[in-house]
Amino acid sequence: MKTRTAGILAQVARTSLGRSRAHEAKCFASQRHISGSRSDLPRTSHAGQRAKLRDTSAQAQSHSHPVTTWHSQRRQRHMSSTSGVPQVLVNDMANQEVLVDFDGTAMRFPSFWLRDHCPCADCQHPSTHQRQLDTFTIDPEIKVSNVEPTPEGLQVTWPAEHKSLYPWSWLETHPPFTQSSSKSSSSASAKTSKRAPSRHWTPVLPTTSPMPKVDYGAIMSSSSPRGLESFLSAIHDTGLCFIPGTPADPASTQSLIERIAHIRATHYGGFWDFTSEVNPIDTAYTNDPLPPHTDTTYFTDPAGLQLFHLLSHTSIADPSKPGTGGESTFVDGFAAAAHLYDKFPQHYHSLATYPIKSAALGAPEGSFYNTASNLQGYPVFCHSSPNPSITSPSPSTLVQIRWNNLDRDTPTTPTFPNHTALKNWYTAAREWARILESPEFLITVKLQPGEPVIFDNWRVLHGRLGFEGKRRVCGAYVGMDDFRAKCRSLGIEA
């Protein structure tokens, strides 16, 4: 127990300011005290102020310190824990913290923050889970009255005898700020989702490695959710899924996509059903070839999922015969981006750094630009909020690809800091486009009536070869937030 307690104390000690690591280690070893950093807490005094806490060993209990001590013998008991649950300590400085040791990883929770996030039915509505506690009625200097580690979680008693129970899994995955070591941050991030998207979809022809498929009947079954779960898991893990056995009509296709969530309407409409036109509002409505791209790059929030169902393709010269061409192409953008990062990290950095303005200018509804919240647009590679220790973007935090060179617009505000940066971006974009159309990454599939495909528009790029004849295609979009909410309801994603 001493070893584990010393471990958490040592981790907290490393967060102190104004003292060298060597001096901290020496002080800790000789006095069995720890120093707690207060620079990132809600209220602090001058940076040099310290608070020292004593170990519970018999040797440490013989010491005393005039600055900060444990409140009582009862408080000292909470430095240990029952078997199988994390250790808990209370760092009793002005901005009091509760310290939890998750198997050697120290995590810090300000008392005020814990009180604000009390999960009890009085503080959080049991059905809506919305906060019912008025945050601003809490004393900013509130301190715990008692803490008790239990198998279910950390039980805290507050002044006026209010009690809160925080599950261990919740504490471990909800750090309030950057913790005392990078291990805790990465650990919490890794546990935020039960299932991380696979980033290793090997792009090979379906004949040698069949693409994910789930039968329409299984997805639509009301007696069992297993088919729907397999369907959503395939999209979540690999980025796309084919649905054989789908009736080749718009109504059945619409019911299929609404099995996931409501349809996201755009200027193309809600559920769309189209053929090639003489005067289209988008190249997709023509018979021209389309290079690999993602849709709706000109939206602040691009569409999350996209479904295509080829209902028919007949020859114009002889409608009784099938038309030619029109094969669909798909690229796992995460795999392609990882390849670019490995081979040309400087190109990856350019595409992840400089924003691009995109536009849809052919719609009668008006012009669409991706500049509502960022006047310069967004980079091709968009990443999740990085850990402060991450100094440059990488595929490990890549969450969205925005790439449609046909929609790239002229910037109205400066994008590049100099001529060299501009040239580097074009060099990177050229290599990126080459990778997307290389046999190593490009999958070509002839869509058939009765087997629609749905894919993650934030990850999978799609295109189409030129064709002869008349094609009728229906489909729709689903918002990414709606898709992920459905996944969580089935336990696919936390």
Order of alpha helices (4+ residues) and beta strands (2+ residues): alpha-alpha-beta-beta-alpha-alpha-beta-beta-beta-alpha-beta-beta-beta-alpha-alpha-alpha-alpha-beta-alpha-beta-beta-beta-beta-beta-alpha-alpha-beta-beta-beta-beta-alpha-beta-beta-beta-beta-beta-alpha
